[in-house]
Every structure is written in structure tokens, then in C-alpha cells.
């Protein structure tokens, strides 16, 4: 069973619509036991880093999510679901992230419009099965003001340019997480979700 973690994220409905279109077996849950029993976990998100971490803490979901990842269960993080994997964020000073990956989350700085919203292209830094159907230069949908800065550069899967080059997807072992929104990125995004659900 695929469990989509419900922690009050802003884009849950669009993720549900995409999964419904794929006709996959999934459930939306904030129940600790459901997460423990999950075969795969999706952590979507549009929202505030600090509020999200506080909600996960209040619902006692931090430990089961971390244990599921440690056990090797496939994890898909979308937007905030990518950022929460890291240790900290400029959006919420003093609030610890999940700390599964080393690094931080910082805000875009410069004269460009913030948030970064709309379609932008990716550049693949390594091959990965989830991006099998997606080529360099493919446009995917973004909406965010912060981006991740991994300490371990080898986990970088794709980068995107917006005023500067930033990490737009990472992959390591059983973790795949992206700053773009596959559920809002047309058929190519849906193919990425299908690959995660079926592999």
C-alpha cells in the first residue's frame, strides 16, 4: 500500500487526482500505524517548513517516517516533502527538519520574481530510473521560494536555473524527491508518478 502522508499540506488534492488517474492503490493518512505498514510513502507539500515540522511532531509522525526510510521503503518527496528531508531551513530558523539528509534549505536571493512559479527546465546530473522518460531540457512545474543545498553533492539528480543554478531533484538509495510538482506537470509528470508507484 502507498501511503500519502496527510500533514495539512496545500497540494494534497492535486496529488490525489494524479494518483486516481493512475488507478493505483493508495491511502491518505496521518495515522502512525498506517505509515508503519506502508510499502511506499509519498510526502507532498506546499506550505511553511516550520508549520509542517510542527504538525508532523504533533501527529507523532516524525519517528515512523524516519524509520520507514531507514528500513528502505521507497520515499517520494514533492516540493516541501523534499525540503523537510534536510536539517534546517531559512524559512524557519531554529526548527529542525527530519535530518535524513545533510544540508539546508535557503531562500532565493536576487532581482528575480519570488516565488519561482511556473514551468522551468531541468538538467539531469546522473541517470535514475524515475527519470527514464524525462530528458534534459524537459519543462516541469515549480512553485517555491526556497531550495535545498545538499552537503553531499552526489545525491543531486537534477538542477534548474532561476537566477542561479539550484538543485531541483535528489536521489539516494530508496529516496527520490523533487522541487517540481510532477502532479502538475502534465503527462511527463504523471509518468514519473507512475514509475514510483509501479517499481
N, C-alpha and C positions, 0 to 999 in steps of 0.2 A: 504493500500500500504506500502511495505517495502522500505525505502529509505536508500541506501548506500551512506554515505557522501563522496563526492569527494573533497579531500583537498591535492591532489598531492602525495598520499601515494604510496609506491613502490609495493604493492602486490594487487592492485585493480583487475588486470586481473585474478589472480587465484581465488579471491573471486567471480568474475563474472562467471567464468567457473563452480564453485561449485554450485552456485545458478541456473545457466542454467540447470545443470544436474538434479537439484531437480524440475525443471519445476514450480518454484514459481514466483509469480507476484512481480516484484521489479523494481526500477529505480535507476540509478546513478545520483546524483545531488549535486550541490553546491549552489542551489537556496534556499533562506530563506523561501519562501512560500511553497516550496515542503516539507521542513523539518517541517514546522508548520502543514502541512496537513497529515504528515506521521502517519501511525498506529504503525509502529515499526522502529527503527533506528539501523543501523549497522555502526560502526566506525572502519574500519580496519586500518592497518598501519604497514609499515616498513619504518623507517626514523628517523629523528632527532627531539627530543622533542621541542626544541626552534623553529625550522623551521615550524613544524606542528602548534604550537600555533600561530605563527605569520601569517601563512596562514589562519587559522580559523578566526583570528582577521580581516585580510584584506578582507575576504569574508563576514564579519558580521555574522558568523555562531555560535559564542560562545553563545550568548544570546538564540537563538532558540533551540540549542542543550540542554542547561541547562533547559530551560522552558519545553521542551518535556519530559525530565527525571523527572522533578518536577511534571508534570501532570500525571505521572505514565505510560507513554508509554514504552513498552519493549525496552531495550537497550542492544545491543551486542557489546562489545569492544574486538578487537583482537590485541594482541601484543601492539603496540603503543596506540591503542584505549583503552587498559586497563590503561596504564601509564598516559595518559592525564587526566584521571578522578581525579588524585591526585593533591596535592597543588604545588609540585615543583619536580625538577629532578636535580641530579648532572650533567646530560648531558648539562643543560642549566642554570647555576646559574643566579639568578635574574629574570628568566622568570616564571611567574605564570602559573600553569596548570588550568584546569577547576575548581578545588577545590570542586568538588561534594563530594569527599570522603577525609577524613583527613588522611594525611600521605605523604610520599615522595617516590622518586624513586632513587635508588642508583646503583652504578656500581659494578660488580663482582670484588672482590679483591682476589688475591692468585696466585698460580702457574698453575692453570688450563688454558686451551686454551680459549681465549676470542676473538670473541663472542662464547657463548654457542650455538652450531649449530648441529642439528641432532635430532635423536629420543631419548627420555628420558621418564621415567615413572612418573606417578602421584600417590599421596596418598590422598584419599578423607578424609576430616576432618569433613564433615557433608553430609547429603543426600540432593540432589537437583534434581528436575525433569529433568533438562538439561543433567544430567549425569546418567540418568536411565539405559542407555545401555552401560555405561562405568564403568569398575570395577577397584579396586585398582590394581596397577601394570601395568595398560594399558600404552603402549608406544604411545606418540604423538609427533608431530614435533615442534621443537623450533629453533628460530634464534634470539638471542638478547644478548646485553652486559649489560643491566640494568634490575632491577627487583623492584617490588613495596614492600614497607614496610608500611602496613596499621596501622594506630593508633588504629583503632577498630578491635581487633583480631577476633571478632565473624563473620566478613564478609569473613574470609578465607574459601574457599571451597576446594582447593587442594594445596598441596605442592609438590615440586620436589627437589631432591638432585643433586647439581652440585658444589662440593667443600664444600657446606653448604646447609642446607635446605632453600628454598625460596618459597614465595607464587606464585603459578603458575595459580591460578584462584580465583576469588572472586564472591560472590553473595549476594545481599541485595535488598529486595523488587523487583523492576522491572529491576534491573541491573544485568547482567551476563557478566563477562569479563574475558578473559583468556590470559595468556602469550604465550601459544602454539598456533599453527595455525591449526584450525580444517579443513580449506580448503586444507591443505597439508598433512593431517593425515589419508588418506585412508578412508575406509568405516565407521570407527568409528567416524572420524571427520565429515564426511558428515551426519551421523545420528544425531550428535549434532546440526549441522546447520538446519537440517530438523525439529528437535524438536523446535528450536527457531522460525522458520518460521511458523510452524503449530499450536503452542499452543496459 
